[in-house]
Amino acid sequence: MKTEYVERPDLSTEEGLREIARAGEIIRRGGLVVFPTETVFGLGGNALDAEAAGKIYSAKGRPSDNPLIIHIADPADASKYCETNELFGRLARAFMPGPLTVVLPAKPIVPKTVTANLPTVAVRCPSHPVAHALIVAAGVPIAAPSANLSGSPSPTTFRHVREDLDGRVDMILGGECEIGVESTIVRIDGQNELTLLRPGGITPEQLGEFARVSLSPAGLDNLKEGERVQSPGMKYKHYAPKTPLYLLRGDGEERMRFLAEQTGKFGVLAYTGDVDVIRALDTAPVVFDLGDENDPAQPLHRLFYLLREADKAGCERIY
């Protein structure tokens, strides 16, 4: 398959609108389009077309029991595809469009291929202007997981998408991903109960202003044998670099001593305040700057990007 590229569609121009219209037509006829969202890039197909959903799984190498998120242009459209309630309305008014995905009982119009044979469906309304314009142009909801090969870090740049999906999709639309990590996924369990299935761009504290929030153990660890996936990001290895990755614990001095004792080529993801000190170590680590530790948005925005860059650096391991 030959992939068409639109590196940065300009929605203020006729040419940009024609590009979006062409992408929408590809979606309508069952093709695949990669597009930017405020979280990460999505790999999109017609959410009402079972065959298109199958193409998404094939392009990613994604297991078919891992459900897809459907993206809508307006929160009010959710009631066409799932059973909404008052709590959904409150969440939609507070966080949509934005990086929140809500799991609700699916209506029959949604193919089982999209829901992975679950009775529920995950719904999100993205805020990115290109994503919104594409959904409107397509005239159908768009099923879209992250636009990476299954298991690898989600892409936040046009270049990373090309590396993974060139020749696997019909079109790639470029743009910026402001947040840089996946959407938060919650399941509504009543009028005042939420279960957090996947952490992301919306925090439990923010959600707690609208309902009681419990954490799904499967959302923070691997599922037990035979347990069914309830949302993306729960069962299979996700967001991981090819290079072994280790989390260092302990205070600053302990971490520096550990890094000073390492051998071979290794990488370190560090906050800006520690970068110069780590680079000065005799062990000469390859250092990647996560940003300001006092501004959580910076490391969130850079994390997936830097995991991919660390993979390319040829390190034996990453800390």
HELIX and SHEET records of a PDB file:
HELIX    1   1 GLU A   14  ARG A   28  1                                  15    
HELIX    2   2 ALA A   50  LYS A   60  1                                  11    
HELIX    3   3 PRO A   75  LYS A   80  5                                   6    
HELIX    4   4 GLU A   86  PHE A   95  1                                  10    
HELIX    5   5 LYS A  112  THR A  115  1                                   4    
HELIX    6   6 PRO A  129  ALA A  138  1                                  10    
HELIX    7   7 PHE A  158  LEU A  165  1                                   8    
HELIX    8   8 PRO A  204  LEU A  207  1                                   4    
HELIX    9   9 PRO A  217  LEU A  220  1                                   4    
HELIX   10  10 GLY A  252  ALA A  260  1                                   9    
HELIX   11  11 THR A  272  ARG A  279  1                                   8    
HELIX   12  12 ALA A  297  LYS A  312  1                                  16    
SHEET    1   A11 GLU A   4  VAL A   6  0                                        
SHEET    2   A11 MET A 171  LEU A 173  1                                        
SHEET    3   A11 VAL A  33  PHE A  35  1                                        
SHEET    4   A11 GLY A  42  ASN A  46 -1                                        
SHEET    5   A11 ILE A 142  ALA A 143 -1                                        
SHEET    6   A11 ILE A  69  HIS A  71 -1                                        
SHEET    7   A11 THR A 120  ARG A 124  1                                        
SHEET    8   A11 LEU A 100  PRO A 105 -1                                        
SHEET    9   A11 THR A 184  ILE A 188  1                                        
SHEET   10   A11 GLU A 193  ARG A 198 -1                                        
SHEET   11   A11 ARG A 212  LEU A 215  1                                        
SHEET    1   B 3 VAL A 286  GLY A 291  0                                        
SHEET    2   B 3 PHE A 266  TYR A 271  1                                        
SHEET    3   B 3 ARG A 317  ILE A 318  1                                        
END                                                                             
